Amino acid sequence: MRRFFFILFVQFSIGCFAQSEFVRNAQCQLPRRDSLFSFQADASASGKYNYFSDSTEQVEQLLNKLLKKADRNRADTLRQSLVLTELATLCVKQIHVIMPTGNERKKRLEKRIRRIFFGSSCSFGLIEVVSFEIPLVKQQGHFHYNKNGPEGGFNLYEGKTKPKKTKEDPEPEEVPLDFYTYEQIQQRIHRELSRRKAYRYFNEKQVAAFGYCIQLDKSTLHTSKIPKLKVLLILGEKRFSYKQRKSFNKKTSFAS
């Protein structure tokens, strides 16, 4: 029993050290000065979205469009922050799970992001962290992955397994899972922003800047999983005062 608790203690200590090290490294990597810039929100893409040929640029513009619409009262002053964007990118690349299922894990993730943020030179205060995922193909019942499929695709097909050859059909074709359209992806982003209360933050708080990262979840590639984009959005308002910063630092001094 003692050995069991000792192992747990060692694992916990290693985890805390790794998280603290990540926070310190992330703070060093963020830009020393923040820059604000306008953003494109005139997404015009249509048809089906193919990650391999379209990348994420048009999806980013869909998100920009929804953010600008959400902040319609201050749409002309809303800006994208370099520090918030870099912070979101660092977290998506280095934190394996940006969508924790439990409330406690979610709070720990947000504390880590906030600790990194308060070591930065961002011109804005951190309001909220919003994370969600965007599936890229439609799942209708069972599906399977064919590792021998063509390059440059997800190679996911309908049915539990590959169709067997028969005399009537010696070379049966596999039916690939269908891509979502840009319109459907926009609807999905809109639904997620509403569920995660992002729109409420725009209505109730003085959101002045934002930063985000959209990246393919590589763990969903080349496997029997639905491929997804990971999205981490960080909203910012006017920079916190020294008193507010000191109060927050006390609350998170033991967070890792």
WOVEN-V782680 format. One line per field, one symbol per residue. ss: DSSP state (H for helix, E for strand, L for the rest). phi: phi as a letter, one per 40 degrees, with the letter a starting at -180 (. if undefined). psi: psi as a letter, one per 40 degrees, with the letter a starting at -180 (. if undefined). A space follows every 50 residues. Layout:
ss: ???
phi: ???
psi: ???
This chain:
ss: LHHHHHHHHHHHHHHHHHHHHHHHHHHHHLLLLLLEELLLLLLLLLLELL HHHHLLHHHHHHHHHHHHHHLHHHLLLLEEEHHHHHHHHHHHHHLLLLLL LLHHHHHHHHHHHHHHHLLLLLLEEEEEEEEEEEELELLLLLEEELLLLL LLLLLEEELLLLLLLLLLLLLLLLLELLELEHHHHHHHHHHHHHHLLHHH HHHHLLLLEEEEEEEELHHHLLLLLLLEEEEEEEEEEELLLHHHHHHHHH HLLLLL
phi: .cccccccccccccccccccccccccccccdcbcbbacbcbbdbcagccb dcbbfbdccccccdccccccbccbccbcbccccccccccdcccbccbcbc ccccccccccccccccccccbccbcccabbbabbcbbcbbgcaabbcccc cgacfbbcgcbcdccbccbcbccccccccccccccccccdccccccgccc ccccbccbaaaabbaccccccfacbccbccbbbbbbbddccccccccccc cbcbcb
psi: ddddddddddddddddddddddddddddeiidiiiiiiihffheiiaihh dddeaeddddddddddddddfddfdeehihhddddddddddddehdhegi didddddddddddddddeeifieiihcihhiiihieihhgaiiihheeii ifidfhiiidihiiiiddgdghiihiiiiiiddddddddddddddefddd dddeighdiiiihhihheeeififihiihhhhhhiiaihiiddddddddd dedei.
